[in-house]
Amino acid sequence: MMMFSISLGLYELAFFHLLTHALFKALLFLCAGILIHGVGNTQDIRSFGGLSLNFPLVTVCMNLANLSLCGVPFLAGFYSKDLIVELACQYSWGVFILCMMFICLSLTVLYSVRLTYLSFVGVYSGGPSISVCESDHSLIGPVVILSFVSLISGPILSWLSFPAPVLIFLPVFLKWAALLFVSISLLAMLSLQRLVY
C-alpha cells in the first residue's frame, strides 16, 4: 500500500501508512516470536493450531494486529489504508489499477485470516507447548504496551498529520468494492482450508 500510494503521488499518505503499519506489524512479529518460542522453536505453521488455549493474551494481541493489518474500521490500519483506497478510487486512475489494488487488499485479508485460522482455530499437531511465555513479563509487557499504542496510533497520527479532515465522495459501487473483494477472499480462504483438512 505504501508503494502504491507513492506511485499515485500521495506521499504524505504513504508516510502516514508507514508509521501506523510499523506499529501493528511490530506487534504482529512480537506475537509470532512468542508463539514460535512457546511451541518449541518451530516455524512450521502446520504444527500450530489451538494455541488460543495456552496463549490467550497473545491470541488477543495478535488478532488485534491482524485485524489492523486488514484495515478493520477504527483500528490503526484503517485510518491510513482506507484513505489511500478511497483517494485512489476518487482520482479514477483506471480500472486495471483499481482492480490490482482491490486484489492486493484481498490477498492481505486472505493470508491474515489463514494465519489466525492455522494458529488459533485448527487442531494442535506439534510437540508440547510452553504456556510459561504468558507469565514472562519481559515477553508480554512490550506486547501489551504495543497493543495499546497500536489501538490509539491511527486516530492520533491522523489528527497530527492532516490539519483538516479529507472529504471524499465516491459512487456506491466503489464504496462497496473493497468489502466485496475482502468477502470473496475470506470465502476463498475458508473453502481452501476445508479442502486441505
Backbone as a printed PyTorch tensor [residue, N CA C, xyz], in Angstrom:
tensor([[[  0.8180,  -1.2000,   0.0000],
         [  0.0000,   0.0000,   0.0000],
         [  0.8590,   1.2600,   0.0000]],

        [[  2.0190,   1.1880,   0.6530],
         [  2.8910,   2.3650,   0.6680],
         [  3.4350,   2.6630,  -0.7230]],

        [[  3.9040,   1.6210,  -1.4000],
         [  4.4360,   1.8180,  -2.7510],
         [  3.3250,   2.2310,  -3.7160]],

        [[  2.1460,   1.6800,  -3.5250],
         [  1.0070,   2.0570,  -4.3560],
         [  0.6640,   3.5240,  -4.1420]],

        [[  0.6910,   3.9560,  -2.8910],
         [  0.4010,   5.3490,  -2.5800],
         [  1.4550,   6.2840,  -3.1730]],

        [[  2.7120,   5.8980,  -3.1060],
         [  3.7760,   6.7130,  -3.7040],
         [  3.6200,   6.7720,  -5.2150]],

        [[  3.2320,   5.6580,  -5.8300],
         [  3.0610,   5.6550,  -7.2870],
         [  1.9290,   6.5710,  -7.7360]],

        [[  0.9720,   6.8270,  -6.8450],
         [ -0.1180,   7.7400,  -7.1630],
         [  0.2060,   9.1830,  -6.7880]],

        [[  1.3760,   9.4000,  -6.2020],
         [  1.7640,  10.7490,  -5.8150],
         [  1.2420,  11.1750,  -4.4560]],

        [[  0.7630,  10.2430,  -3.6720],
         [  0.2200,  10.5510,  -2.3390],
         [  1.3030,  10.2870,  -1.2840]],

        [[  2.3250,  11.1260,  -1.2770],
         [  3.4990,  10.8900,  -0.4380],
         [  3.1900,  11.0070,   1.0560]],

        [[  2.3660,  11.9760,   1.4260],
         [  2.0400,  12.1500,   2.8390],
         [  1.2640,  10.9500,   3.3720]],

        [[  0.3750,  10.4230,   2.5420],
         [ -0.3850,   9.2320,   2.9610],
         [  0.5200,   8.0130,   3.0780]],

        [[  1.4960,   7.9200,   2.1790],
         [  2.4320,   6.7910,   2.2550],
         [  3.2200,   6.8400,   3.5600]],

        [[  3.6550,   8.0300,   3.9630],
         [  4.3940,   8.1580,   5.2160],
         [  3.4880,   7.8710,   6.4160]],

        [[  2.2530,   8.3380,   6.3500],
         [  1.2800,   8.0690,   7.4150],
         [  1.0340,   6.5670,   7.5460]],

        [[  0.9020,   5.8760,   6.4210],
         [  0.7030,   4.4300,   6.4590],
         [  1.9600,   3.7190,   6.9530]],

        [[  3.1260,   4.2430,   6.6180],
         [  4.3730,   3.6690,   7.1130],
         [  4.4200,   3.7000,   8.6330]],

        [[  4.0010,   4.8010,   9.2360],
         [  4.0360,   4.9200,  10.6960],
         [  3.0450,   3.9690,  11.3680]],

        [[  1.8000,   3.9500,  10.8800],
         [  0.8100,   3.0690,  11.5090],
         [  1.1500,   1.6020,  11.2560]],

        [[  1.6190,   1.3140,  10.0420],
         [  1.9700,  -0.0620,   9.6760],
         [  3.1200,  -0.5660,  10.5370]],

        [[  4.0900,   0.3000,  10.8380],
         [  5.2290,  -0.1110,  11.6570],
         [  4.7900,  -0.5630,  13.0380]],

        [[  3.7960,   0.1050,  13.6010],
         [  3.3650,  -0.2410,  14.9540],
         [  2.6560,  -1.5900,  15.0060]],

        [[  1.6490,  -1.7930,  14.1420],
         [  0.9340,  -3.0700,  14.2630],
         [  1.6990,  -4.2280,  13.6460]],

        [[  2.6170,  -3.9570,  12.7190],
         [  3.4470,  -5.0410,  12.1790],
         [  4.4860,  -5.4800,  13.2070]],

        [[  5.0230,  -4.5280,  13.9760],
         [  5.9400,  -4.8870,  15.0630],
         [  5.2240,  -5.7410,  16.1040]],

        [[  3.9840,  -5.3850,  16.4050],
         [  3.1820,  -6.1810,  17.3270],
         [  2.9650,  -7.5920,  16.7830]],

        [[  2.7020,  -7.6890,  15.5040],
         [  2.4890,  -8.9960,  14.8750],
         [  3.7480,  -9.8600,  14.9640]],

        [[  4.9080,  -9.2540,  14.7280],
         [  6.1600, -10.0130,  14.7950],
         [  6.4960, -10.4300,  16.2250]],

        [[  6.2300,  -9.5720,  17.1950],
         [  6.4790,  -9.9520,  18.5890],
         [  5.5870, -11.1120,  19.0180]],

        [[  4.3210, -11.0440,  18.6320],
         [  3.4000, -12.1440,  18.9690],
         [  3.8160, -13.4380,  18.2800]],

        [[  4.2290, -13.3350,  17.0310],
         [  4.6900, -14.5410,  16.3180],
         [  5.9240, -15.1220,  16.9860]],

        [[  6.8200, -14.2690,  17.4590],
         [  8.0110, -14.7570,  18.1630],
         [  7.6620, -15.4780,  19.4520]],

        [[  6.6890, -14.9490,  20.1860],
         [  6.2580, -15.6170,  21.4320],
         [  5.6500, -16.9780,  21.1130]],

        [[  4.8410, -17.0480,  20.0610],
         [  4.2440, -18.3330,  19.6900],
         [  5.3030, -19.3320,  19.2450]],

        [[  6.2570, -18.8710,  18.4500],
         [  7.3330, -19.7630,  17.9900],
         [  8.1280, -20.2760,  19.1850]],

        [[  8.4270, -19.3830,  20.1230],
         [  9.1540, -19.8000,  21.3220],
         [  8.3270, -20.7700,  22.1610]],

        [[  7.0240, -20.5440,  22.2150],
         [  6.1600, -21.3650,  23.0520],
         [  5.9080, -22.7610,  22.5230]],

        [[  6.0220, -22.9610,  21.2010],
         [  5.7700, -24.2950,  20.6390],
         [  7.0590, -25.0510,  20.3530]],

        [[  8.1440, -24.6460,  20.9920],
         [  9.3860, -25.4020,  20.8460],
         [ 10.2480, -24.9370,  19.6950]],

        [[ 10.1930, -23.6530,  19.3660],
         [ 11.0470, -23.0250,  18.3530],
         [ 10.8360, -23.5550,  16.9400]],

        [[  9.6650, -24.0410,  16.6540],
         [  9.3640, -24.4390,  15.2830],
         [  8.6770, -23.2810,  14.5690]],

        [[  9.0010, -23.1120,  13.2850],
         [  8.3920, -22.0520,  12.4990],
         [  7.4230, -22.6030,  11.4590]],

        [[  7.1750, -23.8960,  11.5200],
         [  6.2570, -24.5300,  10.5850],
         [  4.8310, -24.2900,  11.0630]],

        [[  4.0920, -23.4930,  10.3270],
         [  2.7440, -23.1120,  10.7570],
         [  1.7950, -24.3050,  10.7570]],

        [[  2.1560, -25.3580,  10.0380],
         [  1.2960, -26.5450,  10.0210],
         [  1.2910, -27.2660,  11.3640]],

        [[  2.3240, -27.0230,  12.1820],
         [  2.3500, -27.6550,  13.5020],
         [  1.6760, -26.7880,  14.5610]],

        [[  1.2180, -25.6020,  14.1720],
         [  0.4710, -24.7440,  15.0890],
         [ -0.9850, -25.2070,  15.1100]],

        [[ -1.7770, -24.5780,  15.9280],
         [ -3.2050, -24.8760,  15.9760],
         [ -3.6990, -24.9520,  17.4060]],

        [[ -4.8430, -24.3880,  17.6760],
         [ -5.4300, -24.4370,  19.0080],
         [ -4.6060, -23.7330,  20.0720]],

        [[ -3.7660, -22.7820,  19.6760],
         [ -2.8850, -22.1280,  20.6430],
         [ -3.5860, -21.0840,  21.4930]],

        [[ -4.8320, -20.7950,  21.1750],
         [ -5.5440, -19.7860,  21.9700],
         [ -5.7850, -20.2480,  23.3970]],

        [[ -5.7950, -21.5460,  23.6330],
         [ -5.9850, -22.0580,  24.9990],
         [ -4.7470, -21.8240,  25.8570]],

        [[ -3.5490, -21.9850,  25.2660],
         [ -2.3090, -21.8090,  26.0190],
         [ -1.8170, -20.3620,  26.0160]],

        [[ -2.2080, -19.5910,  25.0120],
         [ -1.7230, -18.2200,  24.8710],
         [ -2.8910, -17.2510,  24.6670]],

        [[ -3.7640, -17.0760,  25.6500],
         [ -4.9410, -16.2180,  25.4230],
         [ -4.5960, -14.7440,  25.1900]],

        [[ -3.6360, -14.2050,  25.9380],
         [ -3.2780, -12.7900,  25.7720],
         [ -2.5880, -12.5470,  24.4330]],

        [[ -1.7070, -13.4320,  24.0590],
         [ -1.0230, -13.3160,  22.7620],
         [ -2.0300, -13.4780,  21.6320]],

        [[ -3.0190, -14.3330,  21.8330],
         [ -4.0630, -14.5070,  20.8210],
         [ -4.8170, -13.2050,  20.5850]],

        [[ -5.1960, -12.5370,  21.6590],
         [ -5.9210, -11.2680,  21.5290],
         [ -5.0510, -10.2220,  20.8400]],

        [[ -3.8040, -10.1070,  21.2690],
         [ -2.9090,  -9.0980,  20.6960],
         [ -2.5900,  -9.3930,  19.2330]],

        [[ -2.3750, -10.6510,  18.8960],
         [ -2.0530, -10.9970,  17.5130],
         [ -3.2580, -10.7940,  16.6050]],

        [[ -4.4370, -11.1290,  17.0840],
         [ -5.6380, -10.8890,  16.2860],
         [ -5.9040,  -9.4020,  16.1230]],

        [[ -5.5900,  -8.6200,  17.1370],
         [ -5.7030,  -7.1680,  17.0240],
         [ -4.7770,  -6.6380,  15.9310]],

        [[ -3.5440,  -7.1300,  15.9070],
         [ -2.5930,  -6.7160,  14.8680],
         [ -3.0440,  -7.1940,  13.4950]],

        [[ -3.5700,  -8.4090,  13.4120],
         [ -4.0500,  -8.9350,  12.1320],
         [ -5.2400,  -8.1400,  11.6080]],

        [[ -6.1790,  -7.8150,  12.4900],
         [ -7.3400,  -7.0320,  12.0720],
         [ -6.9340,  -5.6290,  11.6480]],

        [[ -5.9490,  -5.0760,  12.3220],
         [ -5.4520,  -3.7610,  11.9340],
         [ -4.7610,  -3.8300,  10.5750]],

        [[ -4.0430,  -4.9070,  10.3200],
         [ -3.4080,  -5.1100,   9.0190],
         [ -4.4490,  -5.2080,   7.9140]],

        [[ -5.5780,  -5.8150,   8.2210],
         [ -6.6520,  -5.9630,   7.2320],
         [ -7.4290,  -4.6640,   7.0230]],

        [[ -7.2500,  -3.6740,   7.8880],
         [ -7.9400,  -2.4030,   7.7340],
         [ -9.3330,  -2.3900,   8.3230]],

        [[ -9.5500,  -3.1460,   9.3850],
         [-10.8570,  -3.1610,  10.0480],
         [-11.1170,  -1.7740,  10.6480]],

        [[-12.3210,  -1.2510,  10.4870],
         [-12.6050,   0.1170,  10.9460],
         [-12.2610,   0.3630,  12.4040]],

        [[-11.6900,   1.5500,  12.6160],
         [-11.3410,   2.1250,  13.9100],
         [-10.1260,   1.4690,  14.5510]],

        [[ -9.3990,   0.6340,  13.8140],
         [ -8.0790,   0.1940,  14.2460],
         [ -7.0440,   1.0040,  13.4600]],

        [[ -5.7820,   0.9010,  13.8380],
         [ -4.7490,   1.7830,  13.2780],
         [ -4.6410,   1.6910,  11.7590]],

        [[ -4.7020,   0.4950,  11.2120],
         [ -4.5460,   0.3340,   9.7700],
         [ -5.6760,   0.9300,   8.9560]],

        [[ -6.8400,   1.0300,   9.5570],
         [ -7.9980,   1.5630,   8.8350],
         [ -7.7960,   3.0230,   8.4500]],

        [[ -7.2430,   3.8150,   9.3640],
         [ -7.1240,   5.2470,   9.1260],
         [ -6.2140,   5.5630,   7.9460]],

        [[ -5.1870,   4.7680,   7.7400],
         [ -4.2920,   5.0390,   6.6170],
         [ -4.6960,   4.2700,   5.3620]],

        [[ -5.0100,   3.0120,   5.5160],
         [ -5.3110,   2.1830,   4.3470],
         [ -6.6030,   2.6120,   3.6570]],

        [[ -7.6370,   2.9100,   4.4340],
         [ -8.9060,   3.3180,   3.8460],
         [ -8.7740,   4.6470,   3.1120]],

        [[ -7.9790,   5.5430,   3.6510],
         [ -7.7710,   6.8320,   2.9930],
         [ -7.0450,   6.6600,   1.6600]],

        [[ -6.0620,   5.7760,   1.6220],
         [ -5.3550,   5.5090,   0.3620],
         [ -6.3050,   4.9000,  -0.6590]],

        [[ -7.1090,   3.9330,  -0.2250],
         [ -8.0410,   3.2700,  -1.1460],
         [ -9.0710,   4.2590,  -1.6770]],

        [[ -9.6370,   5.0650,  -0.7960],
         [-10.6770,   5.9890,  -1.2380],
         [-10.1220,   7.0880,  -2.1480]],

        [[ -8.9300,   7.5880,  -1.8600],
         [ -8.3470,   8.5950,  -2.7440],
         [ -7.9630,   7.9930,  -4.0920]],

        [[ -7.5100,   6.7450,  -4.0890],
         [ -7.2120,   6.0800,  -5.3610],
         [ -8.4810,   5.8990,  -6.1870]],

        [[ -9.5800,   5.5810,  -5.5260],
         [-10.8550,   5.4410,  -6.2390],
         [-11.3890,   6.7960,  -6.7100]],

        [[-11.1700,   7.8300,  -5.9230],
         [-11.6960,   9.1430,  -6.2690],
         [-11.0120,   9.7240,  -7.5050]],

        [[ -9.6980,   9.5010,  -7.6220],
         [ -8.9730,  10.0780,  -8.7440],
         [ -9.0830,   9.2380, -10.0070]],

        [[ -9.7540,   8.0980,  -9.9330],
         [-10.0300,   7.2010, -11.0730],
         [ -8.8110,   7.0200, -11.9770]],

        [[ -7.8490,   6.2730, -11.4850],
         [ -6.6140,   6.0200, -12.2100],
         [ -6.7800,   4.9610, -13.2850]],

        [[ -7.9060,   4.3710, -13.3680],
         [ -8.1410,   3.3410, -14.3700],
         [ -8.6270,   2.0660, -13.7110]],

        [[ -9.3570,   1.2840, -14.4920],
         [ -9.9560,   0.0600, -13.9590],
         [ -8.8840,  -0.9570, -13.5770]],

        [[ -7.8280,  -1.0760, -14.3760],
         [ -6.7790,  -2.0520, -14.0900],
         [ -6.0910,  -1.7440, -12.7610]],

        [[ -5.7570,  -0.4800, -12.5400],
         [ -5.0860,  -0.0880, -11.2980],
         [ -5.9880,  -0.3590, -10.0990]],

        [[ -7.2550,  -0.0140, -10.2200],
         [ -8.1830,  -0.2350,  -9.1040],
         [ -8.3830,  -1.7210,  -8.8270]],

        [[ -8.4880,  -2.5230,  -9.8840],
         [ -8.6370,  -3.9750,  -9.6840],
         [ -7.3990,  -4.5660,  -9.0200]],

        [[ -6.2160,  -4.1260,  -9.4370],
         [ -4.9870,  -4.6260,  -8.8070],
         [ -4.9340,  -4.2360,  -7.3250]],

        [[ -5.3690,  -3.0270,  -7.0130],
         [ -5.3820,  -2.5800,  -5.6230],
         [ -6.3390,  -3.4410,  -4.7930]],

        [[ -7.5390,  -3.6910,  -5.3190],
         [ -8.5080,  -4.4930,  -4.5750],
         [ -8.0490,  -5.9460,  -4.4470]],

        [[ -7.3870,  -6.4710,  -5.4530],
         [ -6.8510,  -7.8370,  -5.3650],
         [ -5.7580,  -7.9150,  -4.3020]],

        [[ -4.8920,  -6.9000,  -4.2420],
         [ -3.8530,  -6.8750,  -3.2020],
         [ -4.4600,  -6.7830,  -1.8090]],

        [[ -5.5000,  -5.9910,  -1.6660],
         [ -6.1980,  -5.9240,  -0.3730],
         [ -6.7920,  -7.2770,   0.0010]],

        [[ -7.3510,  -7.9480,  -0.9910],
         [ -7.9470,  -9.2670,  -0.7450],
         [ -6.8990, -10.2810,  -0.3280]],

        [[ -5.7330, -10.2260,  -0.9500],
         [ -4.6660, -11.1620,  -0.5830],
         [ -4.1600, -10.9090,   0.8340]],

        [[ -4.1330,  -9.6560,   1.2490],
         [ -3.7440,  -9.3460,   2.6270],
         [ -4.7170,  -9.9720,   3.6090]],

        [[ -5.9980,  -9.8440,   3.3370],
         [ -7.0040, -10.4490,   4.2070],
         [ -6.8760, -11.9670,   4.1830]],

        [[ -6.6250, -12.5260,   3.0140],
         [ -6.5340, -13.9740,   2.8780],
         [ -5.4070, -14.5410,   3.7340]],

        [[ -4.1990, -13.9750,   3.6410],
         [ -3.1080, -14.5640,   4.4170],
         [ -3.2140, -14.2250,   5.9000]],

        [[ -3.8550, -13.1090,   6.2450],
         [ -4.0330, -12.7860,   7.6670],
         [ -5.0330, -13.7310,   8.3290]],

        [[ -6.1310, -13.9920,   7.6470],
         [ -7.1300, -14.9100,   8.1910],
         [ -6.5720, -16.3340,   8.2200]],

        [[ -5.7860, -16.6810,   7.2310],
         [ -5.1550, -18.0150,   7.2160],
         [ -4.2220, -18.1830,   8.4130]],

        [[ -3.4390, -17.1530,   8.7150],
         [ -2.5510, -17.2080,   9.8690],
         [ -3.3360, -17.3980,  11.1590]],

        [[ -4.4040, -16.6460,  11.3140],
         [ -5.2390, -16.7660,  12.5150],
         [ -5.8790, -18.1440,  12.6000]],

        [[ -6.3930, -18.6180,  11.4840],
         [ -7.0730, -19.9190,  11.4770],
         [ -6.0990, -21.0470,  11.8290]],

        [[ -4.9380, -21.0580,  11.1840],
         [ -3.9900, -22.1420,  11.4260],
         [ -3.3620, -22.0780,  12.8120]],

        [[ -3.2200, -20.8690,  13.3680],
         [ -2.5700, -20.7320,  14.6680],
         [ -3.5120, -20.9570,  15.8400]],

        [[ -4.7400, -20.4980,  15.7180],
         [ -5.5990, -20.4740,  16.8970],
         [ -6.8410, -21.3410,  16.7900]],

        [[ -7.3350, -21.6020,  15.5900],
         [ -8.5910, -22.3300,  15.4430],
         [ -8.3520, -23.8040,  15.1710]],

        [[ -7.3590, -24.1220,  14.3550],
         [ -7.1260, -25.5020,  13.9550],
         [ -6.7200, -26.3940,  15.1130]],

        [[ -6.4580, -27.6400,  14.8050],
         [ -6.0620, -28.6260,  15.8130],
         [ -4.5510, -28.5850,  15.9850]],

        [[ -4.0900, -28.5550,  17.2330],
         [ -2.6590, -28.5060,  17.5180],
         [ -2.0230, -29.8470,  17.1840]],

        [[ -0.9650, -29.8090,  16.3710],
         [ -0.3310, -31.0560,  15.9400],
         [  1.1590, -31.0740,  16.2080]],

        [[  1.6390, -30.1610,  17.0410],
         [  3.0630, -30.1040,  17.3330],
         [  3.3980, -30.7840,  18.6430]],

        [[  4.5920, -30.4680,  19.1530],
         [  5.0400, -31.0080,  20.4280],
         [  4.3940, -30.2650,  21.5850]],

        [[  4.9240, -30.4530,  22.7820],
         [  4.3460, -29.7670,  23.9430],
         [  4.5600, -28.2580,  23.8510]],

        [[  3.5230, -27.5060,  24.1690],
         [  3.6440, -26.0440,  24.1320],
         [  3.9460, -25.5310,  25.5280]],

        [[  4.6450, -24.4070,  25.5740],
         [  5.0670, -23.8230,  26.8420],
         [  4.2040, -22.6110,  27.1200]],

        [[  3.2640, -22.7300,  28.0130],
         [  2.4040, -21.5960,  28.3280],
         [  3.0670, -20.6470,  29.3200]],

        [[  4.3160, -20.9750,  29.7340],
         [  5.0610, -20.1120,  30.6430],
         [  5.3250, -18.7580,  29.9920]],

        [[  5.3340, -18.7130,  28.6610],
         [  5.5910, -17.4600,  27.9440],
         [  4.6140, -16.3800,  28.3520]],

        [[  3.3930, -16.7490,  28.6590],
         [  2.3790, -15.7630,  29.0460],
         [  2.6810, -15.1500,  30.4080]],

        [[  3.4100, -15.8400,  31.2670],
         [  3.7000, -15.3000,  32.5940],
         [  5.0330, -14.5630,  32.6330]],

        [[  5.7850, -14.5890,  31.5490],
         [  7.0690, -13.8890,  31.4900],
         [  6.8140, -12.4310,  31.1040]],

        [[  6.9880, -11.5290,  32.0700],
         [  6.6640, -10.1170,  31.8300],
         [  7.6120,  -9.4610,  30.8410]],

        [[  8.8200, -10.0010,  30.7000],
         [  9.7340,  -9.4110,  29.7200],
         [  9.2740,  -9.7070,  28.2970]],

        [[  8.4630, -10.7510,  28.1080],
         [  7.8990, -11.0450,  26.7880],
         [  6.5440, -10.3830,  26.5940]],

        [[  5.7040, -10.4410,  27.6050],
         [  4.3250,  -9.9710,  27.4700],
         [  4.2070,  -8.4640,  27.6400]],

        [[  5.0440,  -7.8610,  28.4800],
         [  4.9710,  -6.4220,  28.7270],
         [  5.0360,  -5.5800,  27.4600]],

        [[  6.0610,  -5.7650,  26.6160],
         [  6.1210,  -4.9820,  25.3790],
         [  4.9480,  -5.2430,  24.4350]],

        [[  4.4340,  -6.4580,  24.4410],
         [  3.3040,  -6.7920,  23.5660],
         [  2.0500,  -6.0410,  24.0020]],

        [[  1.8040,  -5.9820,  25.3010],
         [  0.6250,  -5.2760,  25.8080],
         [  0.7460,  -3.7730,  25.5500]],

        [[  1.9290,  -3.2130,  25.7930],
         [  2.1460,  -1.7820,  25.5450],
         [  1.9780,  -1.4670,  24.0630]],

        [[  2.5550,  -2.2900,  23.2060],
         [  2.4560,  -2.0660,  21.7610],
         [  1.0250,  -2.2620,  21.2650]],

        [[  0.2620,  -3.1410,  21.9020],
         [ -1.1460,  -3.3060,  21.5400],
         [ -1.9230,  -2.0330,  21.8130]],

        [[ -1.6850,  -1.4460,  22.9770],
         [ -2.3740,  -0.1980,  23.3180],
         [ -1.9710,   0.9280,  22.3660]],

        [[ -0.6740,   1.0270,  22.0780],
         [ -0.1920,   2.0620,  21.1620],
         [ -0.7500,   1.8340,  19.7570]],

        [[ -0.8620,   0.5770,  19.3460],
         [ -1.4150,   0.2740,  18.0260],
         [ -2.8890,   0.6480,  17.9340]],

        [[ -3.5970,   0.5400,  19.0280],
         [ -5.0150,   0.9120,  19.0330],
         [ -5.2220,   2.4130,  18.8530]],

        [[ -4.4270,   3.1960,  19.5440],
         [ -4.6580,   4.6440,  19.5310],
         [ -3.8340,   5.3920,  18.4940]],

        [[ -2.8770,   4.7310,  17.8490],
         [ -1.9840,   5.4400,  16.9340],
         [ -2.6850,   5.9260,  15.6730]],

        [[ -3.6810,   5.2070,  15.1850],
         [ -4.3610,   5.6020,  13.9560],
         [ -5.0020,   6.9710,  14.0400]],

        [[ -5.9370,   7.1660,  14.9840],
         [ -6.5620,   8.4920,  15.0470],
         [ -5.6050,   9.5920,  15.4810]],

        [[ -4.6940,   9.2970,  16.4050],
         [ -3.7810,  10.3370,  16.8780],
         [ -2.8560,  10.7940,  15.7560]],

        [[ -2.2590,   9.8560,  15.0260],
         [ -1.3850,  10.2350,  13.9090],
         [ -2.1740,  10.9140,  12.7960]],

        [[ -3.4210,  10.5140,  12.6190],
         [ -4.2620,  11.1610,  11.6140],
         [ -4.5170,  12.6170,  11.9750]],

        [[ -4.8220,  12.8730,  13.2270],
         [ -5.0740,  14.2490,  13.6690],
         [ -3.8070,  15.0860,  13.6080]],

        [[ -2.6450,  14.4690,  13.8910],
         [ -1.3870,  15.2110,  13.8540],
         [ -0.8800,  15.4390,  12.4330]],

        [[ -1.1750,  14.5090,  11.5230],
         [ -0.6310,  14.5930,  10.1640],
         [ -1.4330,  15.4890,   9.2420]],

        [[ -2.7380,  15.4810,   9.4050],
         [ -3.6000,  16.2140,   8.4780],
         [ -4.3610,  17.2900,   9.2450]],

        [[ -4.1810,  18.5560,   8.8650],
         [ -4.8170,  19.6430,   9.6220],
         [ -6.3400,  19.6750,   9.5140]],

        [[ -6.8600,  19.1900,   8.3870],
         [ -8.3160,  19.2120,   8.1950],
         [ -8.7580,  17.8400,   7.7040]],

        [[ -9.9650,  17.4180,   8.0430],
         [-10.4430,  16.1130,   7.5510],
         [-10.6180,  16.1330,   6.0300]],

        [[-10.3660,  14.9840,   5.4320],
         [-10.4910,  14.8430,   3.9840],
         [-11.9030,  14.3790,   3.6690]],

        [[-12.5720,  15.1060,   2.7830],
         [-13.9350,  14.7520,   2.3960],
         [-13.8910,  14.0800,   1.0290]],

        [[-14.3640,  12.8430,   0.9640],
         [-14.2720,  12.0500,  -0.2670],
         [-15.6670,  11.6210,  -0.6780]],

        [[-15.9940,  11.8700,  -1.9380],
         [-17.2780,  11.4490,  -2.4920],
         [-17.0190,  10.3740,  -3.5390]],

        [[-17.5960,   9.2010,  -3.3220],
         [-17.4230,   8.0740,  -4.2380],
         [-18.7810,   7.4970,  -4.5970]],

        [[-18.8730,   6.8930,  -5.7930],
         [-20.0990,   6.1540,  -6.1130],
         [-20.2720,   4.9680,  -5.1660]],

        [[-21.5000,   4.5290,  -5.0140],
         [-21.8040,   3.4640,  -4.0550],
         [-21.0720,   2.1730,  -4.3890]],

        [[-20.9650,   1.8210,  -5.6800],
         [-20.3180,   0.5520,  -6.0330],
         [-18.8320,   0.5630,  -5.6900]],

        [[-18.1780,   1.7370,  -5.7240],
         [-16.7750,   1.7930,  -5.3210],
         [-16.6350,   1.7310,  -3.8040]],

        [[-17.6050,   2.2680,  -3.0980],
         [-17.5720,   2.1650,  -1.6380],
         [-17.6780,   0.7120,  -1.1860]],

        [[-18.4870,  -0.0800,  -1.8950],
         [-18.7090,  -1.4750,  -1.5240],
         [-17.7170,  -2.4300,  -2.1670]],

        [[-16.8920,  -1.9420,  -3.0990],
         [-15.9710,  -2.8300,  -3.8200],
         [-14.9470,  -3.4620,  -2.8810]],

        [[-14.3880,  -2.6660,  -1.9760],
         [-13.3940,  -3.2200,  -1.0460],
         [-14.0030,  -4.3130,  -0.1850]],

        [[-15.2020,  -4.0740,   0.3290],
         [-15.8750,  -5.0800,   1.1490],
         [-16.1850,  -6.3370,   0.3470]],

        [[-16.5560,  -6.1780,  -0.9070],
         [-16.8420,  -7.3120,  -1.7730],
         [-15.5930,  -8.1580,  -2.0040]],

        [[-14.4810,  -7.5120,  -2.3450],
         [-13.2450,  -8.2540,  -2.5910],
         [-12.7430,  -8.9390,  -1.3270]],

        [[-12.8650,  -8.2660,  -0.1930],
         [-12.4440,  -8.8590,   1.0780],
         [-13.3080, -10.0680,   1.4180]],

        [[-14.6140,  -9.9650,   1.1940],
         [-15.5180, -11.0960,   1.4680],
         [-15.2100, -12.2770,   0.5610]],

        [[-14.9270, -12.0030,  -0.6910],
         [-14.5770, -13.0840,  -1.6240],
         [-13.2970, -13.7810,  -1.1800]],

        [[-12.2940, -13.0050,  -0.7610],
         [-11.0420, -13.6230,  -0.3220],
         [-11.2300, -14.4170,   0.9550]],

        [[-12.0840, -13.9310,   1.8480],
         [-12.3680, -14.6680,   3.0830],
         [-13.0440, -15.9930,   2.7830]],

        [[-14.0160, -15.9870,   1.8950],
         [-14.6840, -17.2300,   1.4990],
         [-13.7340, -18.1790,   0.7770]],

        [[-12.8470, -17.6130,  -0.0410],
         [-11.8730, -18.4550,  -0.7480],
         [-10.9260, -19.1320,   0.2330]],

        [[-10.4780, -18.3980,   1.2610],
         [ -9.5790, -18.9920,   2.2360],
         [-10.2630, -20.0880,   3.0300]],

        [[-11.5060, -19.8570,   3.4320],
         [-12.2240, -20.8830,   4.1860],
         [-12.4800, -22.1270,   3.3530]],

        [[-12.7960, -21.9540,   2.0680],
         [-13.0070, -23.1170,   1.2130],
         [-11.7110, -23.8590,   0.9480]],

        [[-10.5960, -23.1330,   0.8280],
         [ -9.3000, -23.8070,   0.6570],
         [ -8.9110, -24.5850,   1.9070]],

        [[ -9.2010, -24.0560,   3.0950],
         [ -8.8820, -24.7620,   4.3210],
         [ -9.7070, -26.0470,   4.4490]],

        [[-10.9440, -26.0300,   3.9800],
         [-11.7590, -27.2540,   4.0250],
         [-11.2220, -28.3130,   3.0830]],

        [[-10.6370, -27.8580,   1.9520],
         [-10.0650, -28.8220,   1.0180],
         [ -8.8100, -29.4640,   1.5800]],

        [[ -8.0180, -28.6700,   2.3310],
         [ -6.7710, -29.1790,   2.8850],
         [ -7.0370, -30.1680,   3.9990]],

        [[ -8.0090, -29.8380,   4.8870],
         [ -8.2800, -30.7210,   6.0310],
         [ -9.4430, -31.5910,   5.7210]]])
